[in-house]
Amino acid sequence: MRFPRAAFVLVGSLLGVVGCQTDYAQLPTFSAERKLLQVVVEIPAGTNHEQVYDPATKEFRRIQRAGQDRQVEFLPYPGNFGFVPGTRTAPAPGFPAGRPLGVLVLAESQPAGTVLEVLPIGMLLLDEAGLLEQVVLAIPARPSQQILPETTTWAEFLQHYPAAKEVLRLWFQHRGTPGEVRIVGWKDEKFVQQQVRAAMQ
């Protein structure tokens, strides 16, 4: 049986597309043109399924606990959770090499693998079973993607959306095992800038 040459070209093209994966871990921390902080979305807003980007395979994989896909047994993610490429936190139990700085982008749902330019507005500090976790709170830099008008700083967020802070506090406290997560504190956008610079590799 003979196949037309066009079929081989098509199959070759498809294989090329499939094999050409973005290495999100190697993206710059700041965008080239606008010098804005970049975030790679791992978990879209509105889902309960947790996943992370695996730089070894260049794929997004589900987080597992005891052989089962881990799910938030509470309300779904209130924003798009992801990481700042080119950053690494201090080594900690379970993360001997550290891990990328985590970010919750307060915006409509974006698919995993979306790279967003963001404006950091604050940071949530958590104690999760004795492990300190920093979560940057950010909004999209693009005005058409913003859902919180007149909010580009921590002070403006507190002024215009005090209830949103309370929603985030409750969500982070209840997303895992009850009593395992404690809110340590909240910081402003200037603190975030310092932490990003300190975490850059």
DRENPA-639009 format. One record per residue (C-alpha): x, y, z; residue in one letter; residue number from 1. Coordinates in nm, 3 decimals, decimal comma. Each point is the difference from the previous one (the first is absolute). Last residue first. Layout:
N
ATOM      east     north        up   code   pos
ATOM         X         Y         Z      A   NUM
...
//
This chain:
201
ATOM      east     north        up   code   pos
ATOM     1,823     3,225     4,043      Q   201
ATOM    -0,257     0,261     0,105      M   200
ATOM    -0,137    -0,065     0,349      A   199
ATOM     0,144     0,315     0,162      A   198
ATOM    -0,128     0,219    -0,284      R   197
ATOM    -0,346    -0,156     0,030      V   196
ATOM     0,002     0,045     0,378      Q   195
ATOM     0,092     0,369    -0,024      Q   194
ATOM    -0,271     0,066    -0,261      Q   193
ATOM    -0,253    -0,182     0,217      V   192
ATOM     0,089     0,218     0,300      F   191
ATOM    -0,071     0,308    -0,210      K   190
ATOM    -0,334    -0,148    -0,109      E   189
ATOM    -0,129    -0,024     0,357      D   188
ATOM     0,018    -0,276     0,260      K   187
ATOM    -0,256    -0,221     0,176      W   186
ATOM     0,055    -0,221     0,303      G   185
ATOM     0,056    -0,340     0,159      V   184
ATOM    -0,328    -0,160    -0,108      I   183
ATOM    -0,007    -0,355     0,138      R   182
ATOM    -0,051    -0,318    -0,199      V   181
ATOM    -0,024    -0,350     0,151      E   180
ATOM    -0,314     0,059     0,207      G   179
ATOM    -0,223    -0,179    -0,251      P   178
ATOM     0,204    -0,186    -0,265      T   177
ATOM     0,024     0,210    -0,313      G   176
ATOM    -0,198     0,274    -0,176      R   175
ATOM    -0,156     0,126     0,325      H   174
ATOM     0,250     0,261     0,121      Q   173
ATOM     0,081     0,110    -0,355      F   172
ATOM    -0,369     0,052    -0,079      W   171
ATOM    -0,080     0,185     0,321      L   170
ATOM     0,284     0,247    -0,043      R   169
ATOM    -0,078     0,047    -0,369      L   168
ATOM    -0,366     0,077     0,075      V   167
ATOM     0,105     0,243     0,275      E   166
ATOM     0,231     0,183    -0,241      K   165
ATOM    -0,285     0,015    -0,251      A   164
ATOM    -0,225     0,157     0,266      A   163
ATOM     0,239     0,296     0,033      P   162
ATOM    -0,037     0,070    -0,375      Y   161
ATOM     0,023     0,376    -0,073      H   160
ATOM     0,216     0,127     0,287      Q   159
ATOM     0,190    -0,320     0,068      L   158
ATOM     0,083    -0,046    -0,369      F   157
ATOM     0,091     0,370    -0,031      E   156
ATOM     0,244    -0,030     0,292      A   155
ATOM     0,152    -0,315    -0,149      W   154
ATOM     0,066     0,176    -0,329      T   153
ATOM    -0,129    -0,017    -0,361      T   152
ATOM    -0,374     0,003     0,066      T   151
ATOM    -0,226     0,255    -0,165      E   150
ATOM    -0,211    -0,270    -0,165      P   149
ATOM     0,023    -0,360     0,127      L   148
ATOM    -0,085    -0,225    -0,296      I   147
ATOM     0,307     0,074    -0,213      Q   146
ATOM     0,041    -0,187    -0,329      Q   145
ATOM    -0,078     0,299    -0,228      S   144
ATOM     0,241     0,214     0,205      P   143
ATOM     0,300    -0,223    -0,088      R   142
ATOM     0,229    -0,012     0,304      A   141
ATOM    -0,196    -0,294     0,141      P   140
ATOM    -0,052     0,019     0,378      I   139
ATOM     0,227    -0,141     0,267      A   138
ATOM     0,011    -0,161     0,343      L   137
ATOM     0,337    -0,161     0,072      V   136
ATOM    -0,024    -0,310     0,215      V   135
ATOM     0,281    -0,067     0,247      Q   134
ATOM     0,003    -0,332     0,182      E   133
ATOM     0,165    -0,068     0,335      L   132
ATOM     0,000    -0,371     0,086      L   131
ATOM    -0,108    -0,091     0,353      G   130
ATOM    -0,315    -0,185    -0,107      A   129
ATOM    -0,079     0,276    -0,250      E   128
ATOM     0,099     0,335     0,150      D   127
ATOM    -0,119     0,257    -0,250      L   126
ATOM     0,119     0,345    -0,108      L   125
ATOM    -0,228     0,178    -0,248      L   124
ATOM     0,162     0,253    -0,230      M   123
ATOM    -0,112     0,322    -0,161      G   122
ATOM    -0,091     0,193    -0,315      I   121
ATOM     0,223    -0,165    -0,260      P   120
ATOM    -0,068     0,134    -0,350      L   119
ATOM    -0,009    -0,281    -0,254      V   118
ATOM     0,116    -0,104    -0,346      E   117
ATOM    -0,163    -0,335    -0,061      L   116
ATOM     0,134    -0,322    -0,149      V   115
ATOM    -0,278    -0,253    -0,061      T   114
ATOM     0,125    -0,356     0,048      G   113
ATOM    -0,307    -0,115     0,191      A   112
ATOM    -0,306     0,171    -0,145      P   111
ATOM    -0,116     0,339     0,132      Q   110
ATOM    -0,303     0,055     0,225      S   109
ATOM    -0,108     0,358     0,063      E   108
ATOM     0,236     0,207     0,212      A   107
ATOM     0,165     0,021     0,341      L   106
ATOM     0,339    -0,154    -0,076      V   105
ATOM     0,115    -0,217     0,291      L   104
ATOM     0,378    -0,029    -0,008      V   103
ATOM     0,254    -0,251     0,129      G   102
ATOM     0,375     0,071     0,002      L   101
ATOM     0,181    -0,291    -0,162      P   100
ATOM     0,118    -0,280     0,229      R    99
ATOM     0,289    -0,062     0,235      G    98
ATOM     0,276    -0,249    -0,081      A    97
ATOM    -0,068    -0,212     0,311      P    96
ATOM    -0,379     0,035    -0,047      F    95
ATOM    -0,162    -0,262     0,226      G    94
ATOM     0,134     0,176     0,307      P    93
ATOM     0,114     0,348    -0,112      A    92
ATOM     0,262     0,153    -0,230      P    91
ATOM    -0,042     0,375    -0,052      A    90
ATOM    -0,229     0,108    -0,283      T    89
ATOM     0,098    -0,021    -0,368      R    88
ATOM    -0,080     0,243    -0,279      T    87
ATOM     0,064    -0,013    -0,376      G    86
ATOM    -0,365    -0,048    -0,086      P    85
ATOM    -0,258     0,150     0,239      V    84
ATOM    -0,251    -0,270     0,084      F    83
ATOM    -0,364    -0,090    -0,041      G    82
ATOM    -0,346     0,021     0,152      F    81
ATOM    -0,281     0,161    -0,198      N    80
ATOM    -0,255     0,143     0,242      G    79
ATOM    -0,264    -0,106     0,253      P    78
ATOM     0,103    -0,368    -0,028      Y    77
ATOM    -0,302    -0,224     0,053      P    76
ATOM    -0,203    -0,009     0,324      L    75
ATOM     0,098    -0,274     0,244      F    74
ATOM     0,144    -0,345    -0,036      E    73
ATOM     0,290     0,126    -0,210      V    72
ATOM     0,096    -0,298    -0,210      Q    71
ATOM     0,307    -0,220    -0,002      R    70
ATOM     0,013    -0,274    -0,260      D    69
ATOM     0,033    -0,331     0,184      Q    68
ATOM     0,312    -0,209     0,057      G    67
ATOM     0,024     0,086     0,370      A    66
ATOM     0,001     0,371    -0,088      R    65
ATOM     0,046     0,102    -0,361      Q    64
ATOM     0,054     0,336    -0,166      I    63
ATOM    -0,118    -0,017    -0,360      R    62
ATOM     0,261     0,060    -0,267      R    61
ATOM     0,072     0,294    -0,230      F    60
ATOM     0,268    -0,086    -0,251      E    59
ATOM     0,356     0,105    -0,078      K    58
ATOM     0,114    -0,351     0,100      T    57
ATOM     0,280     0,110     0,233      A    56
ATOM    -0,152     0,347     0,054      P    55
ATOM    -0,313    -0,154     0,159      D    54
ATOM    -0,274     0,264     0,015      Y    53
ATOM    -0,239    -0,060     0,285      V    52
ATOM    -0,356    -0,126     0,038      Q    51
ATOM    -0,289     0,032     0,241      E    50
ATOM    -0,357    -0,084    -0,102      H    49
ATOM    -0,265     0,211     0,174      N    48
ATOM    -0,057     0,230    -0,297      T    47
ATOM    -0,150     0,348    -0,024      G    46
ATOM     0,317     0,197    -0,071      A    45
ATOM     0,247    -0,196    -0,212      P    44
ATOM     0,281    -0,194     0,171      I    43
ATOM     0,349     0,020    -0,153      E    42
ATOM     0,001     0,354    -0,140      V    41
ATOM     0,350     0,127    -0,083      V    40
ATOM     0,052     0,347     0,147      V    39
ATOM     0,209     0,286    -0,138      Q    38
ATOM     0,100     0,321     0,178      L    37
ATOM     0,009     0,299    -0,234      L    36
ATOM     0,306     0,132    -0,184      K    35
ATOM    -0,220     0,127    -0,285      R    34
ATOM     0,199    -0,137    -0,293      E    33
ATOM     0,188    -0,298     0,138      A    32
ATOM    -0,251    -0,124     0,257      S    31
ATOM     0,140    -0,048     0,351      F    30
ATOM     0,091    -0,328     0,169      T    29
ATOM     0,138    -0,135    -0,326      P    28
ATOM    -0,130    -0,332    -0,132      L    27
ATOM     0,218    -0,302     0,077      Q    26
ATOM    -0,251    -0,175     0,228      A    25
ATOM    -0,266     0,030    -0,271      Y    24
ATOM     0,193    -0,225    -0,238      D    23
ATOM    -0,250     0,018    -0,286      T    22
ATOM    -0,054    -0,329    -0,177      Q    21
ATOM     0,092    -0,067    -0,364      C    20
ATOM    -0,051    -0,375    -0,026      G    19
ATOM    -0,374     0,031    -0,068      V    18
ATOM     0,053     0,265    -0,268      V    17
ATOM     0,275    -0,195    -0,173      G    16
ATOM    -0,206    -0,317     0,011      L    15
ATOM    -0,286     0,186    -0,167      L    14
ATOM     0,228     0,133    -0,273      S    13
ATOM     0,143    -0,343    -0,070      G    12
ATOM    -0,349    -0,149    -0,024      V    11
ATOM    -0,106     0,273    -0,245      L    10
ATOM     0,315    -0,034    -0,214      V     9
ATOM    -0,042    -0,377    -0,008      F     8
ATOM    -0,363     0,036    -0,112      A     7
ATOM     0,099     0,255    -0,268      A     6
ATOM     0,237    -0,256    -0,155      R     5
ATOM    -0,297    -0,222    -0,083      P     4
ATOM    -0,009    -0,338     0,169      F     3
ATOM     0,067    -0,318    -0,191      R     2
ATOM    -0,140    -0,341     0,097      M     1
//
